[in-house]
């Protein structure tokens, strides 16, 4: 048999059947750096690929930066006045802030309202105070008139003019009067923030909300007392909070404060004659 004719294999050639070939002259060996495939993402940057997530260096950033000839110009100056973002900070208040400011307006002799709201005057509270006054004036006036007509067995017709008249009065007052006062103070070199004046006058009307509720009582003397007290509180609130600031206007500061006080009383008189009065 062939069992005795096996050829012995050298142990040195066991590692491979092909012998190692030496590098030819002029050949450049390429070595690869050792990579750690068990770590993701890589802790360091290697080559052109960095560890940070970002676009390639040759990427087209046409859509990532503004174009000089774009149809949407940057809003600045007067353009920003007509944007919603310009008024967003004046509505950045919560319920606790509004309630705290209403509470301050009901205690007019403190005179610290402008100091508390100097850094954050709002338009949210004044807007809803005026809106609430319009609703309360229209609803209470309608209810009282309806009840009075029914008790006297007379025909009753709803008067829509009460709503429009109330809206014009309250919205107009808290808009026109602060703007006029802003111009006057600027003329006397004692300028004040326009939004601050809107805020002050808006919260000064909050006292008329409970006063309108008390006007349901059919007693003319009582209604005059309610209107007078509400007007005095509102006028005192505005005058005391503006007094220290208006003193810098010179000798005419007293006349300005007196005019502010009397104007608030005139508002209370108008409310008494047209909203605190029921005629059948």
PLY file of the C-alpha trace (Angstrom):
ply
format ascii 1.0
element vertex 280
property float x
property float y
property float z
element edge 279
property int vertex1
property int vertex2
end_header
0.00 0.00 0.00
0.95 3.67 -0.19
1.09 4.19 3.54
4.81 4.20 3.66
5.35 6.73 0.86
3.98 9.87 2.62
6.24 12.89 2.40
6.92 14.83 5.60
5.94 18.49 5.58
8.22 21.11 7.08
6.71 22.75 10.11
7.93 26.15 8.92
5.59 26.05 5.91
2.45 25.18 7.88
1.45 28.84 8.42
0.62 29.25 4.71
0.92 27.53 1.43
2.15 30.68 -0.34
5.47 32.02 0.83
5.80 35.66 1.71
6.94 37.86 -1.14
9.22 40.74 -0.45
8.13 44.25 -1.48
9.52 45.25 -4.83
11.76 48.27 -4.89
9.93 51.62 -5.20
6.70 50.30 -3.70
5.08 52.50 -1.02
3.37 50.74 1.84
0.02 52.13 3.01
-0.72 51.94 6.71
-4.21 52.41 8.15
-4.76 53.93 11.51
-6.40 51.77 14.05
-10.09 52.67 14.50
-12.33 52.02 17.43
-15.55 50.58 15.99
-17.06 49.91 19.38
-17.48 53.61 20.23
-20.29 55.56 18.55
-20.21 58.38 17.88
-16.43 58.80 17.79
-15.08 60.99 20.55
-12.64 62.80 18.34
-12.50 64.00 14.77
-10.37 62.23 12.23
-9.63 63.31 8.71
-12.25 65.60 7.10
-15.15 64.16 9.06
-15.66 65.89 12.40
-17.59 64.65 15.38
-19.99 67.64 15.29
-23.12 67.40 13.20
-22.74 69.93 10.44
-22.92 70.24 6.67
-19.91 69.49 4.47
-17.55 72.27 3.66
-18.62 72.33 0.04
-22.38 72.30 0.82
-24.60 74.91 -0.77
-25.95 77.24 1.97
-28.26 79.18 -0.31
-31.30 78.46 1.85
-29.58 78.90 5.20
-28.73 82.58 4.92
-30.80 85.59 3.93
-30.44 86.95 0.46
-29.89 90.63 -0.14
-32.54 90.71 -2.86
-35.17 88.74 -0.95
-38.83 89.70 -1.27
-39.28 89.52 2.56
-37.38 92.50 4.04
-36.28 92.54 7.63
-38.87 94.22 9.83
-37.38 97.21 11.51
-38.30 100.78 12.35
-41.90 101.58 11.42
-42.41 98.15 9.85
-42.09 96.55 13.28
-44.96 98.69 14.59
-47.40 96.77 12.41
-46.18 93.32 13.48
-47.62 91.16 16.23
-44.17 90.57 17.74
-43.91 94.28 18.61
-46.87 94.05 21.02
-46.24 90.58 22.40
-44.24 91.80 25.45
-47.18 93.97 26.57
-49.40 90.90 26.88
-46.84 88.79 28.72
-48.65 88.73 32.07
-50.54 86.07 33.94
-53.72 86.18 36.01
-51.92 86.84 39.29
-50.20 89.93 37.84
-53.47 91.37 36.52
-55.30 90.72 39.80
-52.47 92.33 41.77
-52.61 95.44 39.61
-56.38 95.65 39.89
-56.00 95.43 43.66
-53.52 98.32 43.59
-55.96 100.42 41.57
-58.63 99.92 44.25
-56.26 101.45 46.87
-55.48 104.77 45.18
-53.65 106.46 48.03
-50.62 104.18 47.79
-49.33 105.86 44.63
-46.91 103.01 43.88
-48.56 101.58 40.77
-46.20 103.22 38.27
-43.16 102.01 40.21
-44.38 98.41 40.21
-45.26 98.42 36.50
-42.36 100.54 35.23
-40.39 97.52 34.00
-43.38 95.57 32.67
-46.42 97.67 31.70
-49.13 95.62 30.06
-52.04 96.18 27.72
-53.76 92.89 28.49
-55.40 94.14 31.70
-56.60 97.49 30.27
-58.10 95.78 27.23
-60.13 93.30 29.25
-61.14 95.90 31.83
-62.63 98.07 29.08
-64.26 95.05 27.45
-65.74 93.99 30.78
-67.06 97.49 31.38
-68.77 97.48 28.00
-70.39 94.12 28.69
-71.43 95.04 32.25
-72.79 98.44 31.21
-74.79 96.95 28.35
-76.12 93.95 30.29
-76.99 95.80 33.50
-78.47 98.76 31.67
-80.59 96.45 29.54
-81.70 94.37 32.51
-82.64 97.36 34.67
-84.51 99.04 31.84
-86.36 95.84 31.00
-87.31 95.29 34.65
-88.51 98.86 35.05
-90.68 98.65 31.94
-92.21 95.35 33.04
-93.05 96.66 36.51
-94.83 99.60 34.94
-96.40 97.34 32.30
-94.92 99.26 29.41
-93.57 98.00 26.13
-89.82 97.43 26.09
-87.46 97.52 23.11
-83.79 96.60 23.18
-81.45 99.53 22.55
-78.33 98.46 20.65
-76.93 101.98 20.94
-76.04 101.27 24.56
-73.37 98.79 23.46
-71.88 100.97 20.74
-71.96 104.06 22.96
-70.20 102.22 25.81
-67.54 100.80 23.48
-66.83 104.21 22.01
-66.63 105.82 25.44
-64.31 103.36 27.19
-62.05 102.42 24.28
-61.87 106.03 23.18
-61.10 107.35 26.65
-58.22 104.96 27.38
-56.75 105.70 23.93
-57.21 109.43 23.33
-56.53 110.73 26.85
-53.17 108.93 27.32
-52.02 110.03 23.86
-52.96 113.65 24.62
-51.24 113.50 28.00
-48.16 111.95 26.37
-47.91 114.92 23.99
-48.45 117.44 26.80
-45.78 115.89 29.03
-43.34 115.78 26.14
-43.99 119.46 25.47
-43.20 120.33 29.11
-39.98 118.24 28.99
-41.36 115.57 31.30
-41.87 112.69 28.86
-43.50 109.48 30.01
-43.86 106.11 28.33
-46.96 105.88 26.17
-47.59 102.23 27.06
-47.17 103.12 30.73
-49.93 105.73 30.38
-52.19 103.24 28.59
-51.61 100.80 31.42
-52.30 103.38 34.14
-55.51 104.71 32.60
-56.76 101.24 31.77
-56.46 99.98 35.33
-57.94 103.22 36.67
-61.29 102.19 35.17
-61.50 98.92 37.11
-63.27 100.66 40.01
-66.25 101.39 37.74
-67.01 97.69 37.30
-68.44 97.20 40.82
-69.92 100.70 40.65
-71.96 99.71 37.59
-73.13 96.64 39.46
-74.38 98.77 42.33
-76.28 101.01 39.94
-78.99 98.34 39.82
-80.34 99.69 43.11
-83.15 102.10 42.12
-82.18 104.95 44.44
-81.04 108.13 42.73
-79.10 109.48 45.73
-77.35 106.15 46.17
-76.34 106.15 42.51
-74.88 109.63 42.80
-72.86 108.54 45.83
-71.57 105.43 44.04
-70.62 107.41 40.94
-68.92 110.10 43.04
-66.90 107.66 45.14
-65.82 105.66 42.06
-64.84 108.83 40.22
-62.89 110.15 43.20
-61.00 106.87 43.62
-60.16 106.68 39.93
-59.06 110.32 39.76
-56.93 109.99 42.89
-55.30 106.83 41.56
-54.20 108.50 38.33
-53.20 111.84 39.86
-51.09 110.42 42.70
-49.25 108.00 40.43
-48.35 110.76 37.99
-47.68 113.53 40.50
-44.05 112.72 41.27
-43.20 112.37 37.61
-45.02 115.52 36.49
-43.27 117.61 39.15
-40.28 117.73 36.81
-42.39 119.77 34.36
-41.75 122.92 36.38
-44.23 125.30 37.94
-47.10 124.12 35.72
-47.09 120.61 37.23
-49.95 121.41 39.59
-52.21 122.54 36.74
-51.48 119.33 34.81
-52.27 117.12 37.82
-55.43 119.11 38.56
-56.53 118.72 34.94
-55.96 114.95 35.13
-57.97 114.74 38.34
-60.89 116.79 36.99
-60.96 114.83 33.74
-61.45 111.57 35.63
-64.27 113.17 37.63
-65.85 114.30 34.36
-65.77 110.68 33.16
-67.61 109.60 36.31
-70.20 112.32 35.71
-70.78 111.12 32.14
-71.16 107.54 33.36
-73.68 108.66 35.96
-75.80 110.56 33.48
-75.81 107.91 30.76
-75.13 104.54 32.41
-76.10 104.95 36.07
-79.47 106.37 35.13
-82.61 104.45 34.16
-85.35 106.29 32.31
-88.65 104.69 31.51
0 1
1 2
2 3
3 4
4 5
5 6
6 7
7 8
8 9
9 10
10 11
11 12
12 13
13 14
14 15
15 16
16 17
17 18
18 19
19 20
20 21
21 22
22 23
23 24
24 25
25 26
26 27
27 28
28 29
29 30
30 31
31 32
32 33
33 34
34 35
35 36
36 37
37 38
38 39
39 40
40 41
41 42
42 43
43 44
44 45
45 46
46 47
47 48
48 49
49 50
50 51
51 52
52 53
53 54
54 55
55 56
56 57
57 58
58 59
59 60
60 61
61 62
62 63
63 64
64 65
65 66
66 67
67 68
68 69
69 70
70 71
71 72
72 73
73 74
74 75
75 76
76 77
77 78
78 79
79 80
80 81
81 82
82 83
83 84
84 85
85 86
86 87
87 88
88 89
89 90
90 91
91 92
92 93
93 94
94 95
95 96
96 97
97 98
98 99
99 100
100 101
101 102
102 103
103 104
104 105
105 106
106 107
107 108
108 109
109 110
110 111
111 112
112 113
113 114
114 115
115 116
116 117
117 118
118 119
119 120
120 121
121 122
122 123
123 124
124 125
125 126
126 127
127 128
128 129
129 130
130 131
131 132
132 133
133 134
134 135
135 136
136 137
137 138
138 139
139 140
140 141
141 142
142 143
143 144
144 145
145 146
146 147
147 148
148 149
149 150
150 151
151 152
152 153
153 154
154 155
155 156
156 157
157 158
158 159
159 160
160 161
161 162
162 163
163 164
164 165
165 166
166 167
167 168
168 169
169 170
170 171
171 172
172 173
173 174
174 175
175 176
176 177
177 178
178 179
179 180
180 181
181 182
182 183
183 184
184 185
185 186
186 187
187 188
188 189
189 190
190 191
191 192
192 193
193 194
194 195
195 196
196 197
197 198
198 199
199 200
200 201
201 202
202 203
203 204
204 205
205 206
206 207
207 208
208 209
209 210
210 211
211 212
212 213
213 214
214 215
215 216
216 217
217 218
218 219
219 220
220 221
221 222
222 223
223 224
224 225
225 226
226 227
227 228
228 229
229 230
230 231
231 232
232 233
233 234
234 235
235 236
236 237
237 238
238 239
239 240
240 241
241 242
242 243
243 244
244 245
245 246
246 247
247 248
248 249
249 250
250 251
251 252
252 253
253 254
254 255
255 256
256 257
257 258
258 259
259 260
260 261
261 262
262 263
263 264
264 265
265 266
266 267
267 268
268 269
269 270
270 271
271 272
272 273
273 274
274 275
275 276
276 277
277 278
278 279
